[in-house]
Amino acid sequence: MSLEETSYTPAGRFFMEIAYDGSEYSGWQIQPHSPSVQEELQKELSKLYDDQHIHLIGSSRTDAGVHAQRFAASFLYPERPAITEERLFKALNRRLPPAIRIRSLKSVPMEFHSRYDALGKAYTYVLNFGDETPFSCRYSWKSIHRLDAEKIAAAAARLTGTHDYSSFVVERSMIDEAVRTIYRIDVRMIGQFCCVTFVGNGFLYKMIRCLMGTIEAAGAGKLTPDDVTEILEARDRVRAPETAPARGLFLMKVFYDQKELEDYQPEGVPFWI
């Protein structure tokens, strides 16, 4: 794969893991008339590199309002000014708004690609089983129904494996292939929060939020596990319940190592860690 074009001769490539609160952003990718995480980061990187345009390649997109603990991105950096990993890490976290933080930064091979080299991703969706607060409503979904964690787990088990997930994707006509593999879906109660963690080789546009709409309906007793299987096999978006809101969704980790993907365990309530 050829390197992306730059206005300078690249000296190397840096890889970053980025945490962000997506509440105030239109998502990761730059948008014409609304703020994005990518835009904020590129702006600060360009300032640090003497106003040279720095283009970040993200591991994927995230929707408006979706959060991240370890979103992955990389960029080719110029020879001058020379900035070490440690200095760049500290400088970015000093300059970025509080809603965005660099979790790690390291050198990788020039040919590395944040998107195409990824082996899989982990996402966690947070359901609130308790009372709503001004803070929980920012990072979780409080259903209007009484939910049962065992019913949620039973529904989630029907959605793992390699399938055509056309029933759980928005704008299916824009996607060539809807087959993906979900290796596992872990359901954990931590206090009043039910954390549903998806680990898979890739996810379609709004796929997890669509899946969560169905899982929530099953948790409320409106769907049985057999109903969930029928919706999956129908490959028809109109058969599934509405899409869950963005605010409960966190991208937890992007994997570039197979063992790390296989061994991954949810860390806890995403907005506590």
C-alpha positions as CSV (number, residue, x, y, z in Angstrom):
1,M,0.0,0.0,0.0
2,S,1.4,3.4,-1.0
3,L,1.9,6.1,1.6
4,E,-0.6,9.0,1.7
5,E,0.5,12.2,0.1
6,T,2.1,15.0,2.2
7,S,3.4,18.4,1.5
8,Y,6.7,17.4,3.2
9,T,9.1,14.5,3.1
10,P,7.9,12.1,5.9
11,A,10.5,11.2,8.5
12,G,8.3,8.5,10.2
13,R,4.9,7.6,11.4
14,F,3.3,8.1,14.9
15,F,0.4,6.0,16.2
16,M,-1.9,7.3,18.9
17,E,-4.7,5.9,21.0
18,I,-7.2,8.7,21.8
19,A,-10.0,9.0,24.4
20,Y,-12.8,11.5,23.8
21,D,-16.2,12.5,25.1
22,G,-18.3,12.6,21.9
23,S,-21.1,14.6,23.4
24,E,-20.0,17.9,21.8
25,Y,-18.7,16.5,18.5
26,S,-20.2,15.4,15.2
27,G,-18.0,12.2,15.4
28,W,-14.4,11.4,14.6
29,Q,-14.3,12.5,10.9
30,I,-14.1,16.1,9.8
31,Q,-17.5,17.6,8.8
32,P,-18.2,20.8,6.8
33,H,-20.2,22.7,9.4
34,S,-19.8,21.0,12.8
35,P,-16.8,20.2,15.2
36,S,-15.1,16.9,15.0
37,V,-12.4,15.1,17.0
38,Q,-10.2,14.7,13.9
39,E,-10.4,18.4,13.2
40,E,-9.3,19.4,16.8
41,L,-6.4,17.0,16.7
42,Q,-5.2,18.0,13.2
43,K,-5.4,21.7,14.2
44,E,-3.1,21.2,17.2
45,L,-0.7,18.9,15.3
46,S,-0.3,21.5,12.5
47,K,0.5,24.2,15.0
48,L,3.1,22.0,16.7
49,Y,4.7,21.2,13.2
50,D,5.0,24.9,12.1
51,D,1.7,25.1,10.3
52,Q,2.4,22.1,8.1
53,H,-0.8,20.2,7.3
54,I,-0.9,17.0,9.3
55,H,-3.5,14.4,8.1
56,L,-4.6,11.8,10.6
57,I,-5.8,8.4,9.4
58,G,-8.4,7.0,11.9
59,S,-9.2,3.3,12.4
60,S,-12.8,4.0,11.6
61,R,-15.5,6.6,12.0
62,T,-17.6,7.2,15.0
63,D,-21.1,8.7,15.0
64,A,-22.0,12.0,16.5
65,G,-22.3,11.6,20.3
66,V,-20.4,8.3,20.4
67,H,-17.5,8.2,22.9
68,A,-14.1,6.5,22.8
69,Q,-11.5,5.2,25.3
70,R,-8.9,4.0,22.8
71,F,-9.7,5.2,19.3
72,A,-6.7,4.6,17.0
73,A,-5.1,7.0,14.5
74,S,-1.7,7.6,12.9
75,F,0.0,10.2,10.8
76,L,3.3,10.8,8.9
77,Y,5.4,13.4,10.6
78,P,8.0,15.7,9.0
79,E,11.7,15.9,9.6
80,R,11.4,19.4,11.0
81,P,10.6,20.4,13.6
82,A,11.8,17.2,15.3
83,I,9.5,16.3,18.2
84,T,10.1,13.3,20.3
85,E,7.2,10.9,21.3
86,E,7.3,12.1,24.9
87,R,7.3,15.8,24.1
88,L,4.5,15.4,21.5
89,F,2.4,13.4,24.0
90,K,2.7,16.0,26.6
91,A,2.2,19.0,24.3
92,L,-1.0,17.6,22.7
93,N,-2.6,16.8,26.1
94,R,-1.7,20.3,27.3
95,R,-3.2,22.0,24.2
96,L,-6.3,19.8,23.5
97,P,-9.7,20.6,25.0
98,P,-10.5,18.5,28.1
99,A,-12.9,16.4,26.1
100,I,-10.0,14.9,24.1
101,R,-7.0,13.1,25.6
102,I,-4.1,11.1,24.1
103,R,-3.8,7.8,25.9
104,S,-0.7,6.5,24.2
105,L,1.7,7.6,21.4
106,K,4.5,5.6,19.7
107,S,6.4,5.1,16.5
108,V,5.2,2.5,14.0
109,P,6.5,1.5,10.5
110,M,5.8,3.9,7.7
111,E,3.6,1.4,5.9
112,F,1.3,0.9,8.9
113,H,-2.3,1.8,8.3
114,S,-4.7,2.5,11.1
115,R,-7.7,1.2,9.3
116,Y,-6.6,-1.7,7.1
117,D,-4.2,-3.2,9.6
118,A,-6.8,-3.4,12.3
119,L,-7.8,-7.0,13.2
120,G,-10.9,-6.1,15.2
121,K,-12.5,-3.7,17.7
122,A,-14.3,-3.8,21.0
123,Y,-17.3,-1.5,21.8
124,T,-19.2,-1.3,25.1
125,Y,-22.8,0.0,25.3
126,V,-24.0,1.1,28.7
127,L,-27.6,0.7,29.9
128,N,-28.7,2.4,33.1
129,F,-30.9,0.2,35.3
130,G,-31.0,2.8,38.1
131,D,-32.1,6.3,38.7
132,E,-31.1,8.9,36.1
133,T,-28.7,11.7,37.0
134,P,-27.4,14.7,35.1
135,F,-24.2,12.7,34.6
136,S,-25.5,9.2,33.8
137,C,-27.7,10.6,31.0
138,R,-24.6,11.8,29.2
139,Y,-23.0,8.4,29.0
140,S,-25.7,5.7,29.2
141,W,-29.2,4.9,28.1
142,K,-32.0,4.8,30.6
143,S,-34.8,2.7,29.0
144,I,-38.4,3.5,29.7
145,H,-38.9,-0.2,30.3
146,R,-37.8,-2.4,33.2
147,L,-34.9,-4.5,31.8
148,D,-33.7,-7.9,32.8
149,A,-29.9,-8.6,32.4
150,E,-30.5,-12.4,31.9
151,K,-32.8,-11.7,29.0
152,I,-30.3,-9.3,27.6
153,A,-27.6,-11.9,27.7
154,A,-29.8,-14.6,26.1
155,A,-30.6,-12.2,23.2
156,A,-27.0,-11.2,22.8
157,A,-26.0,-14.9,22.5
158,R,-28.1,-15.2,19.4
159,L,-26.2,-12.4,17.7
160,T,-22.7,-13.8,17.9
161,G,-20.9,-15.6,15.1
162,T,-20.4,-14.8,11.4
163,H,-23.6,-13.5,9.8
164,D,-25.1,-11.1,7.3
165,Y,-26.1,-8.2,9.7
166,S,-28.3,-6.4,7.1
167,S,-31.1,-6.2,9.7
168,F,-28.9,-4.1,11.9
169,V,-27.4,-1.5,9.7
170,V,-28.6,1.9,8.5
171,E,-28.4,2.7,4.8
172,R,-27.8,-0.9,3.7
173,S,-27.9,0.1,0.0
174,M,-24.7,2.1,0.6
175,I,-22.8,-1.0,1.8
176,D,-21.5,-3.7,-0.5
177,E,-21.1,-6.5,2.1
178,A,-22.9,-6.9,5.4
179,V,-21.2,-10.0,6.6
180,R,-19.2,-9.5,9.8
181,T,-18.0,-11.7,12.7
182,I,-18.9,-10.9,16.3
183,Y,-16.6,-13.2,18.4
184,R,-18.4,-12.6,21.6
185,I,-20.8,-10.3,23.4
186,D,-20.2,-9.9,27.2
187,V,-23.0,-8.7,29.5
188,R,-21.9,-7.5,32.9
189,M,-23.8,-5.7,35.7
190,I,-21.6,-3.2,37.5
191,G,-23.7,-1.4,40.1
192,Q,-26.7,0.0,38.4
193,F,-25.1,-0.2,34.9
194,C,-25.4,-3.0,32.5
195,C,-22.4,-3.0,30.2
196,V,-22.8,-4.9,26.9
197,T,-19.4,-5.4,25.2
198,F,-19.1,-6.4,21.6
199,V,-15.8,-7.9,20.3
200,G,-15.7,-8.4,16.5
201,N,-13.6,-8.2,13.3
202,G,-15.5,-5.0,12.2
203,F,-18.8,-3.3,12.5
204,L,-21.1,-1.6,10.0
205,Y,-22.5,1.9,10.1
206,K,-24.6,2.2,13.3
207,M,-24.6,-1.6,13.6
208,I,-24.0,-1.8,17.3
209,R,-26.7,0.8,18.0
210,C,-29.1,-1.1,15.9
211,L,-28.2,-4.4,17.7
212,M,-28.7,-2.6,21.0
213,G,-32.2,-1.5,20.0
214,T,-33.1,-5.2,19.6
215,I,-31.2,-6.3,22.7
216,E,-33.0,-3.7,24.8
217,A,-36.4,-4.9,23.4
218,A,-35.5,-8.4,24.4
219,G,-34.4,-7.2,27.9
220,A,-37.8,-5.6,28.3
221,G,-39.5,-8.9,27.4
222,K,-40.9,-7.6,24.1
223,L,-38.8,-10.1,22.1
224,T,-37.8,-13.7,22.8
225,P,-34.4,-15.1,21.8
226,D,-36.1,-16.9,18.9
227,D,-37.5,-13.5,17.8
228,V,-34.0,-12.1,17.8
229,T,-32.7,-15.0,15.6
230,E,-35.6,-14.5,13.2
231,I,-34.8,-10.8,12.9
232,L,-31.1,-11.6,12.2
233,E,-32.0,-14.2,9.6
234,A,-34.5,-11.9,7.9
235,R,-31.7,-9.5,6.7
236,D,-34.3,-6.7,6.7
237,R,-33.8,-3.5,8.8
238,V,-37.6,-2.9,9.0
239,R,-37.9,-6.1,11.1
240,A,-35.8,-4.8,13.9
241,P,-36.6,-2.3,16.6
242,E,-35.4,1.3,16.5
243,T,-31.7,2.3,16.8
244,A,-30.4,2.9,20.3
245,P,-29.2,6.4,21.2
246,A,-25.5,7.3,20.6
247,R,-24.7,8.5,24.1
248,G,-24.4,5.0,25.6
249,L,-21.8,3.7,23.1
250,F,-18.0,3.7,23.7
251,L,-15.3,2.4,21.3
252,M,-13.1,0.7,23.8
253,K,-10.1,-0.7,21.8
254,V,-8.8,-1.2,18.3
255,F,-6.7,-4.4,18.0
256,Y,-3.6,-4.9,15.9
257,D,-2.5,-8.0,17.7
258,Q,-4.4,-11.3,17.5
259,K,-3.6,-12.4,21.1
260,E,-4.6,-9.1,22.5
261,L,-8.0,-9.4,20.7
262,E,-8.5,-12.9,21.9
263,D,-7.6,-12.0,25.5
264,Y,-9.5,-8.8,25.8
265,Q,-11.7,-8.4,28.8
266,P,-14.1,-5.4,29.5
267,E,-12.4,-3.0,32.0
268,G,-15.6,-1.8,33.7
269,V,-18.0,1.0,33.3
270,P,-16.4,3.0,30.4
271,F,-16.9,6.4,31.9
272,W,-15.3,5.3,35.2
273,I,-12.0,4.3,33.8
